[in-house]
Amino acid sequence: MSAGTNLEVGAELVTQRYVVRRSDLVRYAGASGDLNPIHWSDRVATEVGLPGVIAHGMYTLALAARAVATWTGDAEVVELGAKFTAPVVVPDDDTGVEVEVAGTVASVEDGLATIKLTVTSSGQKVLGMPKAVVRA
């Protein structure tokens, strides 16, 4: 779908898949200024009770935004939100982990389309109640 394309209520959007590697987390940390070692050190991550190094929550949400941009041809996003409910654990290898973003058009009113998102990694939902509102 592209900007100006009619987003129809009930339309299921093609699932987008993104691989996340440790190198992505390092680049994101530098760009965002979030240098918390839980995003790069297995030792620190496990010491604080995490299963390993985890992706930044905002990086995961950014992947959801990337999917929305792909679906809508870069339509203006007027709202994007979610709760961070489960971590995306990123292994220390060259394979990384996959994040999947699925979407369904929930409503189209007054020139705005609301897209309900499902964001998962390793079969688990990682964002709670994610949604985007775009100018249709």
Secondary structure as the mmCIF struct_conf table of DSSP 4:
data_model
#
loop_
_struct_conf.conf_type_id
_struct_conf.id
_struct_conf.beg_label_comp_id
_struct_conf.beg_label_asym_id
_struct_conf.beg_label_seq_id
_struct_conf.end_label_comp_id
_struct_conf.end_label_asym_id
_struct_conf.end_label_seq_id
TURN_TY1_P TURN_TY1_P1 ALA A 3 GLY A 4
BEND BEND1 THR A 5 THR A 5
HELX_LH_PP_P HELX_LH_PP_P1 LEU A 7 GLU A 8
TURN_TY1_P TURN_TY1_P2 VAL A 9 GLY A 10
HELX_LH_PP_P HELX_LH_PP_P2 ALA A 11 ALA A 11
STRN STRN1 GLU A 12 VAL A 20
HELX_RH_AL_P HELX_RH_AL_P1 ARG A 22 SER A 32
HELX_RH_3T_P HELX_RH_3T_P1 PRO A 37 HIS A 39
TURN_TY1_P TURN_TY1_P3 TRP A 40 TRP A 40
HELX_RH_AL_P HELX_RH_AL_P2 ASP A 42 GLU A 47
TURN_TY1_P TURN_TY1_P4 VAL A 48 GLY A 49
BEND BEND2 PRO A 51 GLY A 52
STRN STRN2 ILE A 54 ILE A 54
HELX_RH_AL_P HELX_RH_AL_P3 GLY A 57 THR A 72
TURN_TY1_P TURN_TY1_P5 GLY A 73 GLY A 73
BEND BEND3 ASP A 74 ASP A 74
HELX_LH_PP_P HELX_LH_PP_P3 ALA A 75 GLU A 76
STRN STRN3 VAL A 77 PHE A 84
BEND BEND4 ALA A 86 ALA A 86
STRN STRN4 VAL A 89 VAL A 89
BEND BEND5 ASP A 92 THR A 95
STRN STRN5 VAL A 97 GLU A 109
TURN_TY1_P TURN_TY1_P6 ASP A 110 GLY A 111
STRN STRN6 LEU A 112 SER A 121
TURN_TY1_P TURN_TY1_P7 SER A 122 GLY A 123
STRN STRN7 GLN A 124 LYS A 125
STRN STRN8 LEU A 127 ARG A 135
#
